[in-house]
Amino acid sequence: MSNMLDLIYELWFLRRDLISDGYDFALKRLVAETAGKMIVHEYPTGEPCWTWRVPEKWTCSAAYLETLDGRRLIDAADHPLHVVSYSLPFEGVVSREELLRHLHVHPRLPHAIPFVFKYYERDWGLCASRILRDSLDEASYRVVIRSQFTPGALKVGELIIPGQSEQTFVLAAHLCHPAMVNDDLTGVLVGLEAAQALLAGPQPYYTYRLLIVPETIGSLAYLSHNEPLLPKMVGGLFLEMLGNDSPHALQGSFQPQSQVDRCFRATLPALDSHSYSAPYRTVINNDERQFNAPGVRVPMLSLSRVEPPGSSSWPYAEYHSSLDTPAIVTEDRLQASVQVVLELIEAWERNQYVVNAFKGEVFCSGYGIWIDYHTNPEGHRRLFEILERCDGERTVADIATELGMTFQAVWEVINLLQDKELVWLSRQPNPTAPVRAPIQ
């Protein structure tokens, strides 16, 4: 795959609205990165997607604000964010008061142009820095927005990594958001790099599907048109905002006790010591909602680099603004996020039920695994705590969760026990305790 930053510079300034020429161009470029292995699904305007419908294609040929003597103050030709995404067309002279009702500014950043969209709430609008808005002191201005709504096709890219099993794990990211990088071109490229690494490696147990979508409606279109796949989807991870310098944040699924939740929560701390985990809908909301929703219920988590909730710069300082540029991301941080994704997946592949091939307490000295409680009391205690939970009813992630250990620390012991033929691993529960009749 090309250097991720090179691709960012190539694609970031495109007008990547939900259904648009810019989005289509970017997706076609990503298909080329996979040597044509990525499939593109198309859903026409008006197509039902459960309770939603695919919207029209939106094209904006010109959008600007002028004084009445022809001095241009705002021009979407200079920056795509100067016009509201999916703005209605409008041309005319308006009063200052009317203009200000349709001129959007960023709530925190006085020098930035905000990202504003009205995909389903139809209105016209322009965007500017707060500094420019505050300088407007003339009675009237000329507004020109030449936009069109035409029938089109929503496009979803899908890259499949076939596994030994049809059980499927989904990686997803959204390619829309014009002229912005961290949200979420970084998630797209991290996902693509991770998927390419999986394709190049040994065949995994699970089948993996990378989905590149326009936000919300893209996931709904794919899911609603692939309902037979839903029972096979055992987990997922939405990827976004992965190039800035915030710590990795893992947001849980709607099913916090699912195996994928337990596995990823126990794995991440060893991959990023500054990372944190939080429950569903408490870090950042995105397409993971569509997978967790009623009737779908795929336990999909999200991975991002987001400041903790309550931070004055949440989710990150440049969010939804013209300051979200290549300058705030680095190749090193992108590669670090790729590695986190791959190691989470490696843990997920390993996460099986641990079945004891022994009965009773293990004679550890006889197997060369004794840990002296005088010299290493913590290690001694942990070894026996893990051994006691090798009963065919708990996965590696279950044991790690119960003991408050990292997945990697528990796996190290389980791997040793496998080498000694004291345990074996099963994809299904395999209880070994005797079945007893109820007490009368």
N, C-alpha and C positions, 0 to 999 in steps of 0.2 A: 504493500500500500504506500502511496505517496506520503511524504512528511505531513503530519496533521496540520501544522501551521501553514504550510504551502496551500493546502486545500482551503483552509479558513480564508486566506487572503484572496483566493480565487472566487469564493462563493459568498462571503459575508455581506457584501453591499448590494446583493441582488434584492429585488422587490419580491420576497418570498411570502406572499400572502396565501391564504388557505388554498384557493384554486386560482392559479396565476401562471403566467409564462415564466416568471422568475423561479417559482417553486418547481415547475416542470423541468427547467434547465438544470437546477441543482440536483434533482433526483436522477436525471439522465447522466449527469457527471458521476454520481455515486455508483450507478449501475456499471459504468465503465471501469471504476476502481475494482469491481468484483469480477472483471472479465466476463460480464454478462450473466453471472450466476444469480444475481438478484432479480427476482420476479417483480413486475409492476402490475398491481391490480387497479382497475379503473371502475369508478362508480359515478354514473351520470347525474347531472343536476336534476333534482326532484326525486331521486331514488330514496325510498323509505329506509331508514336505519333505526329500527324499533320505533321509538317515539319521535325521532328526529328525521330530517330530510337533508340531502346533500344540497348545499347552496349553489348559487351561480358562480361562474368565473367572474373575477373583478379585474378590470384593466383601467389604469389611470394614465392618460397621455400627458396631462399637464395639471398643475395645481400651484397657484401662487396668490399672494396678497400684495396689492399695490396701493400707493397713495393716488389720489385723483389726478395728480400731475404726472403719473407714470413711474414714480420711483418704486422699484420692487423691493419689498421687505422680507418676503418669505417665498421660497421656490423649491418645490419637491424635486426639481432637476438637480439641486445642490445636495439634498439629503432626502431619502425616501420617507423618513418619519415626519416630514412637514405636513403630510396629509393623513387624515384618519384612515386606517385600513377599512375598506368597504364603505367609504364615504359616498353619499349620493352626489350626483353632479349638481353644480350650482354655478351660475354666473350672474353677477349683478353688483350694484352699489348698495352697501349696507351702512347703517349708523354704527358708530363706535360701540354703543350698548349692545346692538344685535351681534356685532362681530365678537365681542367678548363672551357671549353665550356659546359661541361655536369655536373659540380659540382655546386650546388646551395647553396647560403647562405642567411641568413635573412638580410633584408635591414637595420634594426635598432639594432638588438640584437646580439652582437658579440659572446656570449656564447651559443646561441640557435641554434637548428636544425630547419630549416624552413619546413613548409608544402607546398609542390609543387605537382601539379597534371597536367597530360597531358592526359585527358580522350579522347580527339578527335584529338589532335595534337601528332601524334605518334613519339616518340623519346625515347632514353634511358637516364637515369639520376640518379645521387646520390645526397644526401644532407648532409651538414656538418656545423659545426659552422665556423664562419669566422676566428676564431683563428686557427682552424685546417687547413683550406684552406691556410691561410697565411704562415703556417709552411712548406708547401710542396715545397721542393727545389731539389728533385731528377729529373733526366731527363725523366724517364718512370715509369709507375705504372701498376699493374695488376687490372683489373676490372672484377668482376663476378656478373651478374644479371640473375638469373634463374627464369624467369616469364613465365606464360602461359596465352593465351587468348582462352577461350573455350565457347561454347554455355552455356548460363545460364538463369536465370530468375530474373528480377528486382522485388523487393517485396515492397509493400506499406501496412502498417498497418492502419486499420480504426476502430475506436471505435465510435459507434453511441449512442447518448443520445436522445431517441425519445421524441418529444414535442407534444403539442396539435395541432400544425400546421406543414405542410410539408415544410414550408419556413425554410431554413437551414442557420445556421451560422457555418463557418468553422474555427477550430483551426488547425494550422499546424506547424510542426518543422521537421528538418532533422537529421537523425541518422548517416549519414556518417561522415567522417573526423576521421581517425584513430588516436588513442593515444592522443586525445584532449578532454577537458572537457567543458569549457565554450561555445565553438563553436563546436557542439551545443547540446551536451548531456544534458545541463541544460535546454534548451528550450523543449526538448523531455520530460524530467521528470516533469517540471513545467506544461506542457500541460496535461500529464497523471494524475498528482495529481488533477488538476482542473477538468478534465473530470470525474474522480472517485467521486469527491465531488458532481458534478452535477447529476451523476447516483444515488447517495445515498440520494439526496434531493427530494423535491416535483417536480412533472413533470413541466418542463419549458414550456413556450408558444412556443418558437422556437425549432426546432430540431437542435442538435449540432453534428458535425462530427469532431473528432480528426483524423488528418492524420499524420502518421509517414512515411517520405519519404527519399529516397536518393536525394540530392540537384538537383534542376532544372528538370532533366529528370523524377524524381519520380512524381512531380506535373503534368508535361506534360502527363505522361502515365495515371495517374488517370483521369485528366480532359478530355483527348481525348477519353477515353473509357467510360466516364459517361456523355456524352453530354446532355441527357435528364434531368440531375440534375441541369444544369447550370441556367435555368430560376428560379429555386427555391432557389438559393444561394443569400441571401440578404446582406451578409457581411462576413468578416473574419478577423482573427488576426494571423499573423505569429509570432512565439515565438522563440527568440534566445538570447544567451549571457545574461543569467539572474541570474548568480550566483556570479559575481564579484561585486566590491564595487562602480561602477559608478552609476549615477542616472538613473532612468527609462526614456527611450526615446520613444516617440510615433511618428512613421512616418505615415503620412497620406496616403490615397489611391490616385489613379489617378483621383478620383471624390471627390474633397475636400469638396463639399457641400452636400455629401451624408449624410443620417441620422446617419449612424454608425460613420462617421468622426466627425460630430458635437457632437454626444453623447459622444464619447471617449475623444475628446479634452476638453470638458467641465467637464468631470468626473475626469481625471487623476490628476489635480493639488491638489485636496483635498486628494488624496491617497498617494502622494509623493511630499512633498513641494519643493524638489530639482529637480523634473522632468522637462522635456521640450518636446515640440511638434515641429515638422518640416514637411515641405511638402514631398510629394512622391519623392523617390530616393535621398533624401538629408541627410539621417541618415546612412543607411546601405542597400545594395541591396541584396535581396535574393528571395525566391520563391514567395513572394507576387507579383512579376512581372508577373508570369504566370497567376495569377488570375485576375490581372488588365489589361491584354493584350487585343488587338483587338479580337473580336469574343467571348470573355469571359466576360470581364468587370464586374467582381465581385469586389465591393469596399473592398479590403483587406488591412488593415493597418498592421504595425509590431510593436511589443513591444520588446525592448531590454534594456540592460544596457550598453550604449555606450557613450563615451566621445563626447562632442559637436564637430562638424566638425571644423577643424582648430587646434584642440589640437595636440600637438606633439606626444601623445600616442594614437591617434585615430586608430581604434575604442576602443581598450584597449591595455595596454602595451604588453601583452603576445600573442596577436592575431597571429594565424597561425604559431605557433611555439611549440617546445618541452617544453616551460615554461607554456603552458596552461594545468596545472595539477590540481588535487584535492586541492592543497594548496591554489589556488586563489579563491576558492568558499567556502561558508559556508551554513550550513543547514538553519540558520536564514534568510539569504538573499534569498535563494530559496523559503522558506515559505512566505516571504514578497512578492515575485513576484507572487506566487500562489494566495495570497490574493488580489493583484492588479487585476489579471486576473478575479477572481471571482466577484469582485466589479464592474469591467467594464461590465461584463456580466449581473450583477444585474441591472445596470443602463439601459443597452440595453433592458432588459426585460420590464422595466418600461416605456421606451420611447414611449409614445403614443401621439396622438393628444388630446389636452385639449379643451373640448367642454363646453361652458358656458350654465348653466341652468338658468341664470339670464339675464335680459336686463337692459341696463342703468348702471349707476354707482352703485355699491353695497353699501347698507346701512350697513357699517362695524360695527358700534356700535350695531346695532340690532342683529348681528350675533356673537358678542363677539370677533371680530377680529380687532377692531380699534387699530391702533398704533399712539400714540400721536406725532404729528410732532414737538412739543416743546421739548420733552425729547428724542425722537429718530427720528430725521428728515430723516436719511438715511433709516431706516426700513420703515418709512411711505412712502417714495418715492418708494422704491422697491416693497412694497405691491401693490401699485396702478399701477406701471409699469407692474407687472406680471398680475394683474387682467385685464388690458387693452388688453393683448395679448391672453387671454383665449377666442378664437373665433372659434375654430374648424378647423382653418387653420394652426395652429402651434403646433409642438410637444414640449415636455418638453425641448428637446435639442435645438430646434429652439429658444425658449424663452431665454434659458441660453446663447446661442450664441449672440442673439441680444442685451442682456443686459450686456454681459461681466461678467456673474456670473457663479459659478460652477453649475453643474447639481444637486448636492446634495442640494445646497441652494434653488434652484427653486423647487425641488421636495418636500422639507419640506413645502413650502407654498401650493403647489398643493395638497399635502396630506391633509393639514388642510382644504382647500376648498372642497375637496371630503367629508371629515367628516361632513362639514356643508351643504352638498348636493348642493353646488353652482356650481360645475363642475362635469363632468364625462369624462372618457377616452375612446378613440376609436382608433382602429388599422388603420382606414382609415380617410382621411380628412372628416370633417363634418361641412362645413361653415354654420354659423347661420345668417350672415348679409342678409338683404332683397335683392332680385334680382331686380335691377332697369333697366329700359329701357335706352338705350343710349340717351344722350342729343342730341336733334335735332338742 
